[in-house]
Amino acid sequence: MLASDYKLRSREVDQSVGGSADLTVLLEIGIYGAAALYLAYRFGLRLPTRRTTGLLFAAWAWAGYAALSSLWSPYKSLGVVRAGELLITVLVAHMVATRARPEDLRRLAHAFIAIVLASVAIGAAHPFPRTSHTESRFNWLYVHPVIAGVYLGIAVLLTVGYLIRWTTPRDRLWHPIVYVGVLGLLSAALIATQTRGAALGCAIGLVVLLSTARGPRGRIDVLVLGAAVSALGALAFSDKILAFVSRGETAEKLASLNSRTDLWALAMKAYAESPIFGRGLGASRGLFLEDIGLGGGHNAFINALVDNGAVGAGIFAALLLTLAFVLLLLARDRALRQDAGMLLGILAFFLADGMTTEGLATQANVSAVWLFILVAWAETLRRRGRELQALSAGSAAAPQVERHPQHA
């Protein structure tokens, strides 16, 4: 994620789709290559011997078809590089899914929160030059505020997910006061990015997280707290909320979702030209530059339709539905409910944020990588559930010591 998103320089979109590679791009490719070499050295590259699950199969199907579509992409260089990075990402996720334990993912989550905190500190201490469109919006390095909003939204949900674990404090790696302080900083930074899609997605993710991670009691908490917070916000902060939503834009801009509706109309025309197999991996990155000046579909599902056609979009939807179904099943297990609820909250965040940004359906960015992390995490939880069931069955089958009544 850091190699793909964190940049020390800014480039125009047409330079990235043109196939030009500078030192930063070569470093990014080198890091992905190093990951592939490490996996080959550490585990070997051989066909899996275990029967795969439906969720892992859906992840490989999505990655495989998206990579295959690079063969007919109008931007061959970009498509081939992104295809390689995508396959390496899903290979890493597969290794995590089949070998890691939930404790490993817990450490990864806290490391991610720490990295986002350090990023916020960098952005506050040394703001990099911004464009006219992002001049008043918070970010760090040359990370776009939309991408920064995704990092912050995920970190907020992870922080809340561990903060509310009153019954299992052993799952926390930090003191609750630390989580509260981190939550305040991350929430303030998320608002400062003025990324409306990420803010809305984070709010929806929090509702889903609290409703599932704590069972029926959590749904009551959401109802009570939601009503109180909504009333307080409407009475005390209505002007600030309206300012955040409008972001100083005209009514015409707001009606078109900052030109997104115009882009989506062009996207559907592009999709109609190749509706079955799509235009190819990375095609949407450059197809609309000349007409509207925006790269990408700015909607994950429309982006999947343009790049991968009905076939790829169907596989993508199947992956998301399978992941949601598996997490809902895991949330029914009391021992796994808190992790599963937190992952469901992050998935809900992606689905909501994906209505205005394409990251989830593209490659080599925080949203795409975290989608495969969710898959791997769900698989580790499923293995943990089987282990707990085996232990429970073993305890039930253990021989009982026969007790004889005492006779007078």
C-alpha positions, 0 to 999 in steps of 0.5 A: 500500500505504501509503495503504491500510494505514498509518493514524494512527487506528483505526476499528471494522470496522462503521464501515468497512463502513457507508460513512462516510468521514473525512479518512484515507479521503478521502486514501487515495481521493485517492492512488489517484485521483492514480495514475490521473490520472498514468497517463492524463497520462503514457501515455494511456488507450487499448486495448493494441495488443500481444497480451496474455499469459495471465498479464496476461489472468488478472490483468485477469479477476480484477480485472474480475470482482471489480470487477463484483461490487460491483454486487450487494454489500450494502455498495455504498459500500465495494464501489464504492470498493474496485472503483475502487482494484482497477482502478487497481492492476491498471492500474499493474501492467499499465504496469509489466509492459509498460514496466519492466525488472527493474532497476526492480523491484529498486529497488522491492524495496529501497525496500520493505525500507527502508520496512519497516525505517523502520516497525519503527523507528517501532513501537519508538520510539513504540508506538501504543495497542493493543487487548486482543487485540494488547497484547503484539504488535509493530506500528507506527502502527495497522497490525494485527499480522497486516498488519505480519507480511505486510510483514515476511514479504515484506521478509525474503524479499526480503532473503534473495533478494538476500543469497544472490546470490553469483554475481551480486553486481551485483544487490545494491544494498547490502553483504552485511553490510547485508543480514545486519543487516537480516535480523536486525532484520526476523526479530526484528520478525516474531517479535515480531508473534506472527503465526503465519500470517506466520511459517509462511508466511515459513518455507515461502517461504524453503524454496521460495526457496532450493530454486529460486533456486540450482537443484539446489545450493539444494535440497541446502542446504535439506536440510542447513540445514533438518535442522540448524536443526530439530534446534537449534530442537527441542533449544534453543528448544522452550519458546519455540517452544511459547509462540509457537505457543500465544500464551497461548491456551486449548486450545479457542481453539487448536483453533478456530484463534482462532475461525476455524473457526467463522467458516469454517462461517458463511462456507460458509453464506453461500456456499451462499446465492449459490454461483455469482456470490457475495455481492459485493465487500466482502460478507464484510467485514461479513456476520459481524460480528453473528454472530461479531464478525470482519470478513472471511473470514480465509482468502483462498480462502473469502473469494473464494468468499463475495464472488465465488462459484464463478466468481470463485474459479475465476478467482482460482485460475487467476491463482495457478496461471498465475503459479506456472507462469510463474515455474517456467518462468522458474526454468529459465533460469539467467539469470532463476533467482534473481529467479524463485525469489525471486518463487516464495518470496513466492508460497508465503508468500502461499498459506500465509499466505492460509490464515488471512488474507484479504488476498490475495483482497481489495483495497487491502492489501499482499497484494493489491498485491504479487500484482499486483507479482508478475505485473508482475515475472514479465512483465518477466523474461519480456521479459528472457528473450526479449532474452537469447535474441535476443542469443544467437541474434544472436551465433550467427548472426554471420559467422565470419572464415575462417581459412586454414592457414599453408603452409610 
